Structure formats: structure tokens, C-alpha cells
Amino acid sequence: MNKLTADKHKPSLADDLLIDAEDPSPPAPSPIPGARGFWLAAALMLVALNLRPALSSLGPILPDVIRDTGITAVGASILTTAPVLCLGLFGFLAPRLAGRLGAERVIVIFLFVLTAGTAIRGLPSFPGLLTGSIVAGAAIGIVGVLLPGLVKRDFPDKASLMTGVYTMALCAGAAGAAGAVVPFQQARGGSWPAALAVWAAPALLAALLWLPLMPRRRGDSSGPKPRPVRVTGLWSDPLAWQVTLYMGLQSGVAYMVFGWLAPLLRDRGLDPVAAGLVVSCSILVQVPSALVAPLLATRRPSQSVAAALLMLVTIVGLLGLFHAPLGTVWLWSVLLGIGQGGNFALALTIIVLRSRDAHVASHLSGMAQSVGYTLAAAGPLGVGVLHQWSGGWETVSILFVTICLVASLFGMAAGRDRHVGAVVDSGS
């Protein structure tokens, strides 16, 4: 890639090398033709299906885990928070790893790591659960950061569609794991370790499907040696931070809902089964919302209005679940799912749209998801602390609405029709 100038931008510690270690001078993005394009699209969807089961499968059987392992509420909070925190902390490594090995190789490697971490979660002990959760969270964080860059590179004419399909599959994976983990547990004689470990099988399948997509390494005599690609100026760009905070705040709301919506509904009088079904319904609604929202939002150059409207729908759904009569909870769960699924898909789409090329997209994805998920990990903990301090849910509902309003402001700023001011330099 040609040097895009601006010597005034000096590399910082945050500016990593990226993205295609095998391509020293990539041409302008063009669609992947034929069977390889179909294979890559199918592989992207299968990967997305595996990026949330490790996060959503624990909650429905958490009471059984607490009973059998003897952990405290603090230990249970660590189990639910650790993988989310790892999404952010390990996501920082993705650009540097991709710069050295190539994005496809990194994805394959960490799909196998995800398989191992998910299998380790089948050990019937707190150390095994925690270790497996950390390993799985680290793998999810690295793989998730790289996918938007691949979408930008390989599907430039269908970026919004592929982002929507990818996000739809991600939501479907979360909903499927949350809904199927209890039946799996019952089918295995009540064994929650087996119900958690079973999700290693689809992760292994995804890794095997990605193996043919890895480019062959070139020898020294087969062509020009790869030149490292450096992206600078991203971490000092205001638009990049607006994208990052939109991603982080809307993700924070999502994980707060995952962790605390069912306890809220049970406190309001719903039985545990009904409370779980309401949560599952909300997650399932995210699937079509995640597909449709990017397609509608990209009909205009700016996505600011879409971000504001989707967050408004999220707020209405949340307030209904907190305060409206219990007989109407299904309506509010549907609205919440529409808002949250659309917000997440739009945040990923904005990462692609605000980037000039695949290199910038992967760096912006790394920044937005790493910082964003690290920020989001504090959300569930904050809800628990505030609920315990106040003894009720009124102040918690205020916290939810406040975060949504701030996220809406950053979403409107990030949705403006412009590009981040990063500089790409492949060296000379």
C-alpha cells in the first residue's frame, strides 16, 4: 500500500502493525469471487456463531454451579465478568498478531484456543471454570477484533450486509447457547460441566472450516518480502474515540441486561422459568434486528439518526421492563431486543464505514472493541453494587437510562459521514 503521507503523525506505543502479513502491497479492495467468496462468508458466519456461547451459556445454570462448587456471590461475579474483561484486554493484541502472522492464521489459531478454553470449562471446579473462561474470553477478544477488517477487505461492496449477517449469527449463537444449555444439562443427567463443555464442538468445527482459508507462506524467492504496515494517528483522533465509546457503552448495557434482567424480573414477581424465557425472547429478537439495522442505516451517508432512534427504542424497552405491568413484559422484551441488536450491529458497521481501508478498519476495530469491552465489563459489577447499596431497582433503572443517553450522544457523533484521521504507511 502506498504511503498516505503526513510525516507529522509519529508512531506511538498504541500504533501496532497490521493486517495482512502476506501482502506487502495489496491492491484496492475488490469482491472475493466465486466459491472462495461463498466459503469465506460461510466461515465468517460460523465463527460468529461461536463468539458468544462461552458468555451466554453460564447464566442459566449458574445456580447449579454455585451449589456444586460452593463459591460465593463474589466468585460467581468473577466467573461472569472475567471473560468480558478478557474480550477487551486481549483484543489489544490482535493487530500485532495479525501483522506478524496474517489475519486468517490468527483466526484459525485462536479458534483452536477457544475450543480448548471451552472444553476446560467442563472441569467441575471453580479453578477450571475460571481458567476456561479466561482462555475462551481471550480467544473471542482476538478473533472478534479481526473480523471487521476482513469484511472491509473482502466484501467492500457488501460491507453493511455482511456486517449484519455476521452480527445476526453472533446474536443467534448467544440465544442458542442460552436456550439450549439447560436441555443439554438435563440430557446429560444434570451435569452442568458437560453442558458447558459441549460448546467446544462447534468451535472446533469453525477452526477446521477456516484451515483452507489460510494463505500459503511465500518463500524468499517467490516475490517481494512483506513490508510492515503501520497505522498512526488513530488513538489521538476524536472520531475514533467517539466510535470506541459508542461501542463500549452500548456493550455495557448489553452485558448489564445479560447479567441482571432475569433477577430483576424475578424480584418483580415472575417465576424463574418465565424470567428466563423473557431474556431469551429479547436475545432472539436481536437476530433479525442485527441483520436489518445496518441495511437501513447505510441508506444514508450518516448513521447518526439511526443510532439515536435505536437507543431510544432500547430505553423504552428497559423502562417498560423495570416499571410497566408484568403482563406487558413480552412487548418490552421485544423492543429491547430490537434496540440492542440494532445498536450492536450498527456499532460494528460504523467501524467499517468510518475507515478508509481494511488496515484502518482492523486497527479501529481493535481500539473500539478492546477499550469498549474493557469498559463494558464494569457494567454488570456496577449494577450489582448499586442494587445492593440501594436495596431496590429504582436507582439501577436511572443508571441504565443514563448510560443509554450518553451512548446515544456518542453514537450520533460516530455516525457522521466522515473517516477517522489515521495514516497508513507501508514503509519504503
NORURBEL-V399120 format. One record per helix or strand. SS is the DSSP state (~ for helix, > for strand). FROM is the first residue (numbers start at 1). LEN is the number of residues. If there is no record, write none. Layout:
ss = {SS | SS}
from = {FROM | FROM}
len = {LEN | LEN}
This chain:
ss = {> | ~ | ~ | ~ | ~ | ~ | ~ | ~ | ~ | ~ | ~ | > | ~ | ~ | ~ | ~ | ~ | ~ | >}
from = {17 | 34 | 53 | 59 | 73 | 94 | 103 | 126 | 159 | 192 | 200 | 229 | 238 | 272 | 304 | 326 | 358 | 394 | 423}
len = {2 | 16 | 4 | 11 | 19 | 8 | 18 | 29 | 29 | 6 | 12 | 4 | 31 | 26 | 20 | 28 | 33 | 21 | 3}
